[in-house]
């Protein structure tokens, strides 16, 4: 296995990580920012106020994009197995 192959595999892995986890992280960030603005505007300093909406939003987004996540991970897995097959004897 050459350095170029390792770099290619790492690049693909990071790409698929961002594709799979990116939407969930963006929704969590957006919900947290909106709630923080709401808390600052109303002077509410409740720590648990951000937790429940974030959990609900992340849960809903995960359910909505789950088929896309599975297909992306399946594509990456197939690519990795085909690379292993090419390296065989």
C-alpha contacts under 8 A as a table, 3 or more apart, distances in Angstrom:
res1	aa1	res2	aa2	distance
1	X	5	X	6.35
1	X	6	X	7.16
2	X	5	X	5.30
2	X	6	X	6.50
3	X	6	X	5.13
3	X	7	X	6.14
4	X	7	X	5.09
4	X	8	X	6.10
5	X	8	X	4.98
5	X	9	X	6.13
6	X	9	X	5.15
6	X	10	X	6.09
7	X	10	X	5.11
7	X	11	X	6.03
8	X	11	X	5.10
8	X	12	X	6.21
9	X	12	X	5.17
9	X	13	X	6.07
9	X	80	X	7.99
10	X	13	X	4.99
10	X	14	X	6.17
11	X	14	X	5.25
11	X	15	X	6.12
12	X	15	X	4.96
12	X	16	X	6.16
12	X	76	X	7.80
13	X	16	X	5.27
13	X	17	X	6.10
13	X	76	X	7.76
14	X	17	X	4.98
14	X	18	X	6.21
15	X	18	X	5.29
15	X	19	X	6.22
16	X	19	X	4.89
16	X	20	X	5.98
16	X	72	X	6.96
16	X	73	X	7.29
16	X	76	X	7.28
17	X	20	X	5.27
17	X	21	X	5.82
17	X	22	X	7.62
18	X	21	X	5.30
18	X	22	X	4.93
19	X	22	X	5.52
19	X	23	X	7.45
19	X	69	X	8.00
19	X	72	X	7.90
20	X	23	X	7.11
20	X	68	X	7.98
20	X	69	X	5.38
20	X	72	X	7.21
20	X	73	X	7.92
21	X	24	X	5.52
21	X	25	X	6.23
22	X	25	X	5.20
22	X	26	X	6.05
23	X	26	X	5.09
23	X	27	X	6.18
23	X	61	X	7.68
24	X	27	X	5.28
24	X	28	X	6.22
24	X	58	X	5.90
24	X	61	X	6.34
24	X	62	X	6.73
25	X	28	X	5.08
25	X	29	X	6.06
26	X	29	X	5.05
26	X	30	X	6.04
27	X	30	X	5.07
27	X	31	X	6.05
27	X	57	X	6.90
27	X	58	X	6.76
27	X	61	X	7.62
28	X	31	X	5.29
28	X	32	X	6.05
28	X	54	X	5.66
28	X	57	X	6.94
28	X	58	X	6.23
29	X	32	X	5.15
29	X	33	X	6.09
30	X	33	X	5.11
30	X	34	X	6.18
31	X	34	X	5.18
31	X	35	X	6.16
31	X	53	X	7.21
31	X	54	X	6.12
31	X	57	X	7.51
32	X	35	X	5.22
32	X	36	X	6.02
32	X	50	X	6.20
32	X	54	X	6.69
33	X	36	X	5.02
33	X	37	X	6.19
34	X	37	X	5.19
34	X	38	X	6.21
35	X	38	X	4.89
35	X	39	X	6.04
35	X	49	X	7.80
35	X	50	X	6.24
36	X	39	X	4.99
36	X	40	X	6.11
36	X	50	X	7.66
37	X	40	X	5.08
37	X	41	X	6.07
38	X	41	X	5.13
38	X	42	X	6.15
39	X	42	X	5.27
39	X	43	X	5.52
39	X	44	X	4.90
39	X	45	X	6.47
40	X	43	X	5.15
40	X	44	X	6.87
46	X	49	X	5.63
47	X	50	X	6.68
47	X	51	X	7.79
48	X	51	X	5.24
48	X	52	X	7.10
49	X	52	X	6.48
49	X	53	X	7.46
50	X	53	X	5.95
50	X	54	X	6.23
51	X	54	X	5.35
51	X	55	X	6.20
52	X	55	X	5.17
52	X	56	X	6.19
53	X	56	X	5.10
53	X	57	X	6.00
54	X	57	X	5.10
54	X	58	X	5.98
55	X	58	X	5.21
55	X	59	X	6.00
56	X	59	X	5.09
56	X	60	X	6.15
57	X	60	X	5.18
57	X	61	X	6.12
58	X	61	X	5.19
58	X	62	X	5.96
59	X	62	X	5.15
59	X	63	X	6.27
60	X	63	X	5.19
60	X	64	X	6.17
61	X	64	X	4.99
61	X	65	X	6.08
62	X	65	X	5.43
62	X	66	X	5.57
63	X	66	X	5.22
64	X	67	X	7.60
65	X	68	X	5.26
65	X	69	X	6.16
66	X	69	X	4.93
66	X	70	X	6.12
67	X	70	X	5.17
67	X	71	X	6.19
68	X	71	X	5.17
68	X	72	X	6.11
69	X	72	X	5.18
69	X	73	X	6.19
70	X	73	X	5.18
70	X	74	X	5.99
71	X	74	X	4.95
71	X	75	X	6.08
72	X	75	X	5.10
72	X	76	X	6.28
73	X	76	X	5.09
73	X	77	X	6.10
74	X	77	X	5.06
74	X	78	X	6.13
75	X	78	X	5.18
75	X	79	X	6.19
76	X	79	X	5.07
76	X	80	X	6.23
77	X	80	X	5.09
77	X	81	X	6.19
78	X	81	X	5.13
78	X	82	X	6.08
79	X	82	X	5.15
79	X	83	X	6.27
80	X	83	X	5.10
80	X	84	X	6.34
81	X	84	X	5.01
81	X	85	X	6.16
82	X	85	X	4.93
82	X	86	X	6.24
83	X	86	X	5.10
83	X	87	X	6.37
84	X	87	X	5.17
84	X	88	X	6.51
85	X	88	X	5.37
